[in-house]
Amino acid sequence: MTLGIVVFGAAFLVGLGLGTYTRRPLSTAFFVVGCFAALLQLSATGDIYGAAAVVAIVFLVGLVLESVRETFAILVGRY
């Protein structure tokens, strides 16, 4: 379990690193983690629709968090 947390954390950090170039760090990081989780789910079950659902759900959570972060920054005045 510790190895899984470390691997998902590393995937998230790689996504954050890629997100610095796109100016959307959270959504990019969640997309990378979603792709990684979908790859694991696909290799475990072989269900392509389930893997697509994993990518979509995790990416949408990232988009929502990115929107919340931007809205909070505007409200606080740091944007």
Secondary structure as UniProt FT lines:
FT   HELIX           2..22
FT   HELIX           25..45
FT   HELIX           48..76
//
